[in-house]
Amino acid sequence: MRRFALRRSGAVGLVIAAAVATALLAPGEASAARGGKKVCKTRVNDTYREVLSCMRVNQVRVHQAQFQRLADRRGDGTRAAGTPGYTASVRYVASHLRKAGWNVELDEFDFTFVPPPTLRQLTPVDAEYETGAFTGSGTGDVTGNVIPVDINLVPPRASTSGCEAADFAGLDFSGPSDIALIQRGTCDFGVKAQNAQDAGAEAVIIFNQGNDPTREGLIVGTLLPTGAAVTIPVIGASFADGEALAQPGSTALIEVPPSEERPQVNVIAELPGVNDDNVVMAGAHLDSVQAGPGIQDNGSGSAALLETAEILGKMRPQNTLRFAWWGAEEAGLIGSTAYVDGLSPEELDRIALYLNYDMIGSPNYIFMVYDGDESGFPAPVPVPPGSIQIEDLFESFYTWVGEPYDDAEFSGRSDYQAFILNGVPAGGLFTGAEVLKTAEQAAIWGGVVGAQYDPCYHLACDTFDNINLHALDVNSDAVAFAALTYAYSTETVNGVPGEDVPDAFPLPAPAGPEGTVGSGGGSGPHDGGS
């Protein structure tokens, strides 16, 4: 049913309410128009005016505050998959959804939990460093000599460290416990680790390249698929810590505890529609990295989607709504991939589209929309028909509210990947991760030139304070706006007729992206690349 996408037109064939929320009201009227929380959660909100008047950033922040408390209460400060903080987050989301009237399923999938590893330098200094185990790493305790492998600490620090077997020639890995120190750059992490293992290393430290500000901090990625045969411990380090470990006479202790099988769950919530054969999906990953509570990544998308679900809980949509809070995204898109892989062809064909919300309130934000038409980036993954029309919807929303926007690369590096690989049209929003803001972007969106879009990306400081309220406010409205739009009709995406949202008028045509982004579109690394 989803496969009959319509031809793109110059204007979006959708309509919005004639007096949408408070944006069309004078300041005095705006206050009166906003119903209280009790009103918003008990009435049938089925117009743009009602939905957007109820979508308030302070309520989204309530959910984020609870995510922070759940991480702190467990004592480990994280909501990573496999930890008590994630389990508590699942319970919180599921409870609110059930109270709002959604049918909730806890969708279980297999998950291998790797406890936090240890990296401690013993000589010539005694220091413990922040680290993480690479996906696919072996386990074990290794104490031994640190042997640098073709590293380059001199600017501009071009590095092919560990990419060739010849890099290990002349290095003595004959001891009982030798640790290869390898610099990021040029080839896959798995290739580096495999070459080190073949050379006789008992463990590997891969430290960041240090060739630009985005490659200074701790780097942790995946060894798969190129390092699938690696069995030794492989952990990450920052450039500065790698530089310290490279000192002559350096020895270190590495511990990667054994992994444990800890099945995890996605939270899947459904609101049945008149047309149950046309399912509108939206999702956000609920888990954080092990380093911190993940209140921006991705407590922002998770909280906005949860608030949207509560606002829409009393309506009877034309199309069935299905929202998902994914688990183990940070471990390699595991929850969403398992979910899609478990669908039958008939179940998959019922899904009209998928909307993804991963990091929508970055502190040093720019507004970005997944580039379905590939006008900014040639996508390295197939972009299904209908994705352009989803991009148009979000771009028209930004145009209507007067916010400039840009393209985000359709890279497949978030939970939409499994959907687009199976032909489901997809789109979504993103406000940036580790990429540095340019002067041109700061002139458009404000913020700090030369700082990351999210300075706390994948770090312990991704807490309740790590947010831009304006970005979160605008994008929370966009999440609710898109959900209500497609709850009524997906005709622009897959040709399936629906109904107009009541009391509506045409959306403006997209103003067009600002064109400030380069390759990567501000996206963060979720794969094993260099």
N, C-alpha and C positions, 0 to 999 in steps of 0.2 A: 504493500500500500504506500510505502514511503518513497517509492522510486520514480515518481512522476513529477519531478521538479519543474516549475514553471520558468519561462524565459525571464531574464532580468529586465526590469524596466527602469526608466529614469527616476521614478518616484516609487516609494514603497506603497504597496497595495494594502495598507492597513490603516486603521483609524484610531484616534484616541479621544477620550471624553472631552466634551465641549468646554468644560470648566475643570480641568484636571487639578485636583488636590489644591494645595496652597500656592502653587507656582502661579496660578492665574488669579489669585485673590490679593486684595490690598492687605497691608500688614494687620490692620484691625480685624478684618474678616478671617484672616488666616488662623488666628488663635481660636476663634469661635468654631471654625470648620473642623478643627482637630478634635475628634472624639477621644474620650479617655481610653486607657488600656482595656478596661472592662468592656466598653462598647465595641472596640475594635475586635476583641477576641470572641464576642458572643453573637454579633450580627452577621448577616450574609454580605460579605464584601465582594461584589461582582461587577463593579465599575472601576474605571481608573481613578475617579475622584475618591472613592472610598478606600481603595487599596493604597494609593500613594499618600493619602492623608494619614493612614495608619502606619505606614512604613517610616518609623522614626529611628534615627541613628542611636538615640539613647537606649532604646529597647534592644537594638543589635549589640550595643555595648554591654548590656546586662548579661547576654549569653557569653560574650567574650570574658567578662569578669568571672563568670562561673567556670569557664574552661581554665582560667588562671588558678582559681581556688582548687580545682580538682587536681591540677598538676602539683601545687604546693602542698596540699593536704597529704599526699602520698609520700612526701619526703624526698622524692627523687627529681622533682622539678621538670618532669617531662610528661608528654601524652603520646609517646611513641607506641606503635603497634607492639603488643606483647607485654606492655607495662600496665600496672594498676591505673595509671592516669588515663590511658586509652579506654580501658574497660569502664571506668567511671564516666567518661565522656559519652560512650555509647549509651549507658543507662540514662544519662541526662537528656540526650537528644530523643531517645525512644519514648521516654516518659512524657515529654512535652508534646510530641507528635500524637501520641494516643489521646492525651487530654484534648487536643485540638480537633480530634475526629478522624484522623488518618488511620488506615490499616497499616500496621507495622510488621515487618519481617526482619529478623536478624539472620542475615545470609552468611553462613559459615564458609570459610575457605581455609585451606592448609597454609600454615605460616611457620617458617623456621626462625626462631628468635635467637639473635646473637647478643649476649650480654655485653655491656660496655668493656672495651679492652683497656689495657694500661701501656703507656710508653714512658719509661723513666731512664734518663741518662745518668750513668753512674760515675764516669770519668770523662774528661778532666774536671767536669762540674757535676754536682748532684742536683738534678731538677726533674720534675715531672711535667709532661707536656700534654696538652689537649690532643686527643686523637680519636679515631674511629676505625672500625674494621671495614674493609672493602667487601661488598657483596661477593660471595664466592670464596672468601678467604678460608684457609685452613685454620685449625685451632692449635693451641699449645703454648708453653712457656719457653722462652728462649732468652738466655743471658750470654752475651758474647761481644766480639769485636764488631764495630760498625765500619763497613768498607764502602766508601763512596765509589759510585760507578759512573764514570764519564760525566760528572756534574759540571755545571758552569755557573759560578757565583758572580761573575763579572758582567756588568751591564753591557749589552742588552739581554744577556742570559739566554741566548738561543740554546735549546737543549734537545738532543736526541738520546738522552740518557737511558740506557737499558733497552733501546729499540732493536739492537743487533746483538747477536751472540758474540761478535768481535769486541763489544764494549767490555766484556768480562775477561778478555784475554790478558794474562799477566797478573791478574788479581788472585790472591790466595784465599780460596774458599774451602781449603782442605781441613780446617779445624772442625771441632765437634759442634760449635755454635757460632756461626757467622751470620751477620745481618747485613744485607745489601741495602745501601742508601741510594735511592734512585730519584731523580728529579723529573717532575712532570714535563711533558712536551712531546709533540710530533706524533707519537703512536699511542694505541690503546693501552690502558693500564694493564689489561690482561696479557698483552704481549710482553711488557716489561717484567711482570711477575713470573711469567712462564720462563723467560730467558734466565732470570735469576735462579729459579729452582733448578733449571737444567745445568747451571754453572756450579751448583752445589750449595747455595745459600740455604740456611735453615729458617730464615725469616726475611721479610722485606718491609722497608719503610719507604713510601712514596711521598715526597714532600712537594709543595707547590712550587711553580716555576719561578715566580718573582720577577717576571718580565714586564708586568704592568700591575696597576693597583688591584685589578680584579683577580690576580693570581698571587696574592700575598698570604691569605688566610689558610686555615686548615682545609685540606682537600681530602674528601672521601668519596669514592665512586664505586663502580662495579667492575669486576674482572671478567664478567660474562659478555659475550660468548667466547672471546678469544683466549681467555685464561681458564677455561672450564676444567682443565686437568691440573690446576694448581692445588696443592694440598698443604702448603706451608702457610704460616700466619702472614697476612699482608695488612698493614695499617697505614694511616695517613698522618701527615704533619703539615704545619704551616711552613712558609719559606724561611722565616726567622729561626724556627726550631730545627729545620733541616740544616741550616747554616751552622747552628751550634753543634749539631750532631756530626757535622763534617770535620770538626777539629781533629788534628792528629791525636792518636791515643784514645779516641772515643770508644767507650763501651756503653752498652745499654741493656735494659731489661724490657722485654715485650711479653705481654700476656694477652692472649685471645681465648677467653673461656669457651668451653664446648657449647655448641648451639643446642637449643631445645625445641622440640615440636610443640608449638603453642597455637592451636587453631584460633583464628580471629574471625570477626564478623564485620560485614557491611551493614549499615542501617538502611533498609529499603522501605519507603513509605508511599502508599498509593491512595489516591482520591478518585474513586470510580467516576467515569464520565458517561454521558449519553452514548457516545461512540467509543466503546471499550476496545475496538480494534484499531484505534489511532491513539497511540500512547506518546505523551510529551514527557521526556525525561530531562532532569537537571541534576547536577551533582557537584559535590565539593569534598575534597579529602579531609577527613576528621583527624588523622594522626599528625603528630609532629615528628621532627628528628629527635634523636636521643639527647642532643645537647641542650634542649630547652623546651618550653611549654608550647611554642608555636602559635602564639595568639594572633599574629598576622598571617603566618604560613602554617596552617591555613584556617586559623580561627576566624579570619575575616569572611571568607567565602562560606564556611560552615554556619556561622552565626547569622549572616544575611539570608541564607537559604532557610534556616530554621524559623526565623521571624516571618519570612514569606509564607511558609507552610502554616504557621499559626494564624496569620491573617486570612488565608484562603480556606481554612478548614471547614467552614460552614457552607461553602458554595457547592453547587452541583455543576461541574464543568461540562462543556460540550465534549471535549476530549479527555480521556483519562490522564491525570497527572501522576507521575511517578518520580519522587525525589530520592536521591541517594547520598549518603555520607560514607565515603569510601575509606577502607582501612588499608594500611601498609602501602600507601602511595609512595612514601619516602623510601621504602625498601625496594622500589622498582615497579610501581603501578600494579601491585599484586592483587589487591582486592577487586578493582574494576576489571582487570583482565580475567580473573577467575569468574566473575559474574557474567561477563559477555560470553566467555567460552562455554559456560553452562547453559546458555539459552539454545533452544531448538531453533531451526530455521523459521518455523512458524512464529515463535515468540519474538525472534529478532525482527521479523518483517512487520510486526505490529508497531515497532518503535518508529515514530515519525521523525524524531530529531533528538539530539542530545545537546544540552547547554552546560558548559563547564565554568566553575568559578573558583579559581586557584590564585590567591593573593590579590585582593581587590581594594586594599587600603594602605599601600606602601607609604612609609613616612615621607619619602622624597619622590613621590609618584609622578608618572605621566599616565594619562588614560589611554588604554590600548584595547583594540578589538582583534580577535583572531582573524587573520588575513585570508578569508575564504576565497576571494577572487585572485589571490596571488599577485596583486598589484604592487606590493612592496617586496615580497620574498617568493622565489620559486620554492614550493613546499617539497621537502624531502620525503613526504608521505602522500598517499593519494587523498585528494580532497573530494568527497562525494558531492554529486549534484544536490542542490538545495542549501549548501553551506554558504553560498554567496548571499542568498536571501536572508539568512540569519545575520550575517555581517551587516547587511543593509539595515536590518531592524535596529540593531544596537547603534549604528552610525546615525540613523535618523533620530534616535532618542537623544544622543549627545547633541546633535544639531538643534533639536527642539529646545533642550534646556540650556543651550548656549555654551557648551563645553567643547573645546578643541580636543581632538583625539588623533591617534596614530595607529599604525598596523602593529600587531604582534605576530611573529612568525608562526605559521601552522606547523610546528616542529614535531608534534606527536609526543611531547615531553610532559604530558599530564594525563589525567584520567580519560580524556576523550580519545586517546590513541586506539583503544580496543574497539571503540564504536566506529571510528572512521575507517579502520582496517576491515570492518565488516559492512561497509557501505552505508552507514547511518549518517545523514547530514549532521554537522556539528558546528558549534560556535561558542563564543564566550568572551570573558573580560579578563584583563590582566593589568596590574599597575607596576610591574617590574620587580626584579630581584637584585642580582649582584652587579649589573651593568652600571656604569657611571653616567650621571646626568651631564649633558653638554650645556654650554652657554646658550645655545639656540633653544634647547628645551626649557631651561630655566626662565628664559624670556617669555615663553608661552605659558608654562604651568607654575612658575615660581620654584622655590626650593633652592638647594645648594649645588652649585656647579662643582663637578669633580667628585661628588659623593655618590655612593651607590643609591639606586632607587630604594632599596631596603638595606640600610647599613647593618642590620641585625639578622640578615638572611642566614638561616641554618645555624644560629648562634644562641647562647644562653640568654642574651638580652632581647630575644623576641618575646617580650612580655606584653602586658596590658597597655603599657605606655608606648609601645612600638607601633604607632598607627597615625595616619593622617585622617582627621575626622571629616574633612570635606570630601576627600576621595571615597571614604567609606560611605558617607551619606549619599552622594550621587550614585555610586554603584549599587548600593542597597536598593535604591529606587529602581535602577535599571533591572536588577534581578526580579523584583516584583512585577515590574512593567512587562517584561518578556514572558513571565509565567502566566500572567492574566491574558496577554495577547494570544499565546498559543493554546491556552485553555479553551478559548473560543474557536480559533481556526488556525490550521497549519497549511491552508491552501497555497500560500505563496511559496512554501517550502516543498511540499510533496503533491500538490494538486488536489488534496482531499478537501471537499467543501465543508465549511463550518458555518459559524454565525459571526456577525459583527458584534463587537463590544458595544453595549448600550450607549446612547447619547454621544456619538463619535464624529470626528472630522479627520481629514487626511493628514498624515504625518508629512513633515517636510522631507524633501530629498536630502540624502547625505551631503554634508558640506565638503567632504573629502578629507583624507588623512593629511597631517601636517608634513609628512615626509622627513622626519628627523631621525628615524631609527636606521641602524645598520644591520648587518647580518646577525641573527640571533634575536632581534626584536625585544631585547631586554629580558629574555628568558634565562632561567637558571639551568645548570647542568643536571640532568637526571639520567645520564647514560655513562658509558665507559670511554668516552672520547678523550682527546688530549686537552 
